[in-house]
Amino acid sequence: MSSQDIPEENLPAEQDHARGAVGVADEVNPFADPGLPPHEHRIQDIDERAAKRSERAVALLFTVSMLATVGFIVSYVAIPHDKSIFVFPIGHLSALNFALGLTLGAALFCIGAGAVHWARTLMSDVEVADERHPIEAAPDVRAKVHADFRQGAAESVLGRRKLIRNTMFGALALVPLSGVMLLRDLGPLPGTSLRHTMWAKGKRLVNTNTNLPLRPEDVAVGSLTFAKPDGLEETSEDFQTEIAKAALMIVRLQPGNIKDKRELDWSHEGIVAFSKICTHVGCPISLYEQQTHHVLCPCHQSTFDLSDGARVIFGPAGHALPQLRIGVDSEGYLQALGDFEEPVGPAFWERG
């Protein structure tokens, strides 16, 4: 139905807006002002039933936003962080991340879509042309702005369309709760979990690259080998958490080159095992200088002397790399003789 099909008396009265005068090109103004096209009424301006349908559509979008926000909160609380799901064609995803992204995206999208539909179907769509004016507003301009604001507020039908108003307020009130729920990740405190790793007496040292247990003869003098605890597999749900604490760096030195007595006592035939995690901000250390027995963290260039208890000789790291006491088992494989005696990685506020 178009405005041409409606009797003149049923059409809404035109607002007294400035339509802009049609200009004529001349030498001073070579570009003529074409003016504004005639205003076409929308079906919602003519038929109250159509306006009601638009109102219900906007309210539905705001209601879906509220439900999506509630779904975000429920997902955050109820879905385990280590649960994964298969989503075609993306593949395996974290169920928690997928649910949070889907619900929060739906909540924000529905608020935006509802606002756009509201503006396009129910708010006034009359184009207004205003002449340019100086930056400093004169009193009569300020009065006009206030009048325009009051007129726009009236034309938004916010007061008359209570269903839209109430559902919009509900959607806007619930969305911030998504951010409030994220504060839950400020706790619980780690307790003693940062002080312990998977290393324990009898745990074999397994080569990270080959997944095979290490023998002393597998470690050559001057070589750098990375190891992990036996039983820690990449398919384990807690692999990333555990390897971040248990990653090990193995170097074989000549026993006469080891300066620190405890380091020598905790070694086996010159094989020493230190944490691979830098004590500055936790980067993995992987750069080894064979002649000086120094290892360098690639992130901020903290340098440790592996022949002298892995003490810090350069850079921002605050303390030496923790050493793991090692030996061999009855089958000749390298094994740990206990856990690290101090927390690995960067210093933290609970460190005693």
Secondary structure as UniProt FT lines:
FT   HELIX           3..5
FT   HELIX           8..10
FT   HELIX           43..46
FT   HELIX           48..78
FT   TURN            81..82
FT   STRAND          84..87
FT   TURN            88..90
FT   STRAND          91..94
FT   HELIX           95..121
FT   HELIX           139..155
FT   TURN            156..160
FT   HELIX           162..174
FT   HELIX           176..182
FT   HELIX           183..186
FT   TURN            191..192
FT   HELIX           193..195
FT   TURN            201..202
FT   STRAND          204..207
FT   TURN            208..210
FT   HELIX           216..218
FT   STRAND          224..229
FT   TURN            230..231
FT   TURN            234..235
FT   TURN            237..238
FT   HELIX           239..246
FT   STRAND          248..252
FT   HELIX           255..257
FT   HELIX           261..265
FT   TURN            269..270
FT   STRAND          271..275
FT   TURN            279..281
FT   STRAND          287..289
FT   TURN            290..293
FT   STRAND          294..296
FT   TURN            298..300
FT   STRAND          303..305
FT   TURN            306..310
FT   STRAND          311..314
FT   STRAND          323..324
FT   STRAND          326..328
FT   TURN            330..331
FT   STRAND          334..336
FT   TURN            349..350
//
